[in-house]
Amino acid sequence: MRLMITCLLLTLSFSACKEENKCKLIPNGVCENAEFVDGRLKGMDLSGSNFTNANLSHADLRGATLTDVNFTGANLSNARLDKAKIDGVNLTSADASGASFISIKAKNIKALKSNLRGADFSKSEISDSDFSGANFDGTDFRETVFSANNLKDAIFATSMGKDAKWSQVICPDGSAMNTICPEKKIPSK
């Protein structure tokens, strides 16, 4: 009975309420391995929460406060994070392919070996972050400001965003640049 009431109350926040979703969608919530496919988390404060290996594909996180959130290994494919407040987020080994990060102001992201293929970072400001080994194939960086970010070993199989603003960036080849980095293509097989 208690689970049924909880599910009814939380249905406004996410589309599928399953018994394995025992996390609370509050700051510092523990939501490891949770299922929030198509979740409606728009504008929520999820600061300090742990979504390790959670499935948030197609979730709506627009305008959410995501300070010190752990998304290690999470599935954020096709999620919408437009205008989210992002600081100290861990996306290591996460799949955020096709995700929308339009107009975010983000800093201190740790996205080691994350899949960001086809993601949209247009009109965003991203600083002091580590994207070492991330895959940015087909990612949109139009009008994006990159400042003091580490892109070592990152993959850009298509343009790195020639109209983006780059400063104090460690490029995929390890060189430091204040302009667009030389492109590192996916090795042909």
C-alpha positions as CSV (number, residue, x, y, z in Angstrom):
1,M,0.0,0.0,0.0
2,R,2.8,2.4,0.9
3,L,4.6,1.7,-2.4
4,M,1.4,2.3,-4.3
5,I,0.9,5.7,-2.6
6,T,4.6,6.6,-3.2
7,C,4.2,5.6,-6.9
8,L,1.1,7.7,-7.2
9,L,2.8,10.7,-5.7
10,L,5.9,10.4,-7.8
11,T,4.1,9.6,-11.1
12,L,4.2,13.4,-11.7
13,S,8.0,13.2,-11.6
14,F,8.6,10.1,-13.8
15,S,6.6,8.0,-16.2
16,A,7.2,4.5,-14.9
17,C,7.1,3.7,-11.2
18,K,8.6,0.4,-10.6
19,E,9.3,-1.3,-7.3
20,E,13.1,-1.2,-7.9
21,N,12.9,2.7,-7.9
22,K,13.4,3.1,-4.2
23,C,15.3,6.3,-4.5
24,K,13.9,9.6,-3.4
25,L,14.1,12.5,-6.0
26,I,15.5,14.9,-3.5
27,P,18.9,16.4,-2.9
28,N,21.4,13.7,-1.9
29,G,19.1,10.9,-3.1
30,V,20.6,7.5,-3.8
31,C,19.3,6.3,-7.1
32,E,21.8,3.7,-8.3
33,N,20.5,1.4,-11.0
34,A,17.1,3.2,-11.0
35,E,14.9,3.4,-14.0
36,F,13.7,6.8,-15.1
37,V,13.1,6.3,-18.8
38,D,11.2,9.3,-20.1
39,G,11.4,10.7,-16.5
40,R,9.9,14.1,-15.9
41,L,12.5,15.7,-13.6
42,K,12.3,19.2,-15.1
43,G,13.4,22.0,-12.6
44,M,14.1,19.5,-9.8
45,D,17.0,20.1,-7.3
46,L,18.9,16.8,-7.4
47,S,22.1,18.2,-5.9
48,G,24.4,15.5,-4.4
49,S,22.3,12.6,-5.8
50,N,23.8,9.4,-7.0
51,F,22.5,8.0,-10.3
52,T,25.3,5.5,-10.9
53,N,24.3,3.1,-13.7
54,A,20.8,4.6,-13.7
55,N,18.7,4.6,-16.9
56,L,17.5,8.2,-17.6
57,S,17.2,7.9,-21.3
58,H,14.8,10.4,-22.8
59,A,14.5,12.0,-19.3
60,D,13.5,15.7,-19.1
61,L,16.0,17.4,-16.8
62,R,15.6,20.9,-18.3
63,G,16.4,23.6,-15.7
64,A,17.3,21.0,-13.0
65,T,19.9,21.8,-10.4
66,L,22.6,19.2,-10.8
67,T,25.4,20.1,-8.4
68,D,27.8,17.3,-7.4
69,V,25.5,14.7,-9.1
70,N,27.1,11.3,-9.9
71,F,26.0,9.9,-13.3
72,T,28.9,7.4,-13.6
73,G,27.9,4.7,-16.1
74,A,24.4,6.2,-16.4
75,N,22.3,6.1,-19.6
76,L,21.3,9.7,-20.4
77,S,20.9,9.1,-24.1
78,N,18.5,11.6,-25.7
79,A,17.9,13.2,-22.3
80,R,17.1,16.9,-22.3
81,L,19.3,19.0,-19.9
82,D,18.8,22.4,-21.5
83,K,19.4,25.3,-19.1
84,A,20.3,22.8,-16.3
85,K,22.6,24.1,-13.5
86,I,25.6,21.8,-13.8
87,D,28.5,22.0,-11.4
88,G,30.7,19.1,-10.3
89,V,28.8,16.5,-12.2
90,N,30.4,13.1,-12.9
91,L,29.6,11.7,-16.3
92,T,32.5,9.2,-16.4
93,S,31.6,6.3,-18.8
94,A,28.1,7.6,-19.1
95,D,26.1,7.4,-22.4
96,A,24.7,10.9,-23.1
97,S,24.5,10.3,-26.9
98,G,22.0,12.5,-28.5
99,A,21.4,14.4,-25.3
100,S,20.5,18.1,-25.4
101,F,22.7,20.5,-23.2
102,I,21.6,23.7,-24.9
103,S,22.3,26.9,-23.1
104,I,23.9,25.3,-20.0
105,K,26.5,27.0,-17.8
106,A,28.6,24.2,-16.6
107,K,31.8,23.8,-14.7
108,N,33.8,21.0,-13.0
109,I,32.3,18.3,-15.2
110,K,34.2,15.0,-15.1
111,A,33.3,13.0,-18.2
112,L,36.1,10.6,-18.7
113,K,35.4,8.2,-21.6
114,S,31.8,9.3,-21.9
115,N,29.7,8.9,-25.0
116,L,28.6,12.3,-26.1
117,R,28.0,11.4,-29.8
118,G,25.4,13.7,-31.4
119,A,24.9,15.7,-28.2
120,D,24.0,19.4,-28.5
121,F,26.0,21.8,-26.4
122,S,25.1,24.9,-28.6
123,K,25.0,28.3,-26.9
124,S,26.6,26.8,-23.7
125,E,29.5,27.9,-21.5
126,I,31.7,25.0,-20.2
127,S,34.7,25.5,-18.0
128,D,37.2,23.7,-15.8
129,S,36.0,20.3,-17.0
130,D,37.7,17.0,-17.9
131,F,36.5,15.3,-21.1
132,S,39.5,13.0,-21.5
133,G,38.7,10.2,-23.9
134,A,35.1,11.3,-24.5
135,N,33.5,10.7,-27.9
136,F,32.2,13.9,-29.4
137,D,31.4,12.5,-32.9
138,G,28.7,14.7,-34.5
139,T,28.3,16.9,-31.4
140,D,27.0,20.5,-31.9
141,F,29.1,23.2,-30.4
142,R,27.7,26.2,-32.2
143,E,28.2,29.4,-30.1
144,T,29.7,27.4,-27.3
145,V,32.4,28.9,-25.0
146,F,35.0,26.3,-23.9
147,S,37.4,27.6,-21.2
148,A,40.1,25.6,-19.3
149,N,38.8,22.2,-20.3
150,N,40.8,19.0,-20.8
151,L,40.0,17.2,-24.1
152,K,43.0,14.9,-24.2
153,D,42.3,11.8,-26.2
154,A,38.8,13.0,-27.0
155,I,37.4,12.0,-30.3
156,F,35.9,14.6,-32.7
157,A,35.2,12.7,-36.0
158,T,33.4,15.7,-37.3
159,S,34.0,19.4,-36.8
160,M,34.9,20.7,-33.3
161,G,32.7,23.7,-33.7
162,K,34.6,26.3,-35.7
163,D,32.3,29.1,-34.4
164,A,32.8,28.0,-30.8
165,K,35.1,30.1,-28.5
166,W,38.1,28.1,-27.2
167,S,40.6,29.2,-24.5
168,Q,43.1,27.4,-22.3
169,V,42.1,24.0,-23.7
170,I,44.1,20.8,-23.6
171,C,43.5,19.4,-27.0
172,P,43.0,15.7,-28.0
173,D,46.7,15.5,-29.0
174,G,47.8,16.8,-25.5
175,S,48.8,20.3,-26.8
176,A,47.5,23.4,-25.0
177,M,45.6,25.9,-27.2
178,N,43.8,29.2,-27.0
179,T,42.0,28.5,-30.3
180,I,40.3,25.6,-31.9
181,C,42.3,22.3,-31.5
182,P,43.6,20.3,-34.4
183,E,41.0,17.6,-35.1
184,K,41.6,14.1,-33.9
185,K,39.7,11.7,-36.2
186,I,38.5,8.3,-35.4
187,P,41.1,5.9,-36.6
188,S,40.1,4.0,-39.7
189,K,39.9,0.2,-39.4
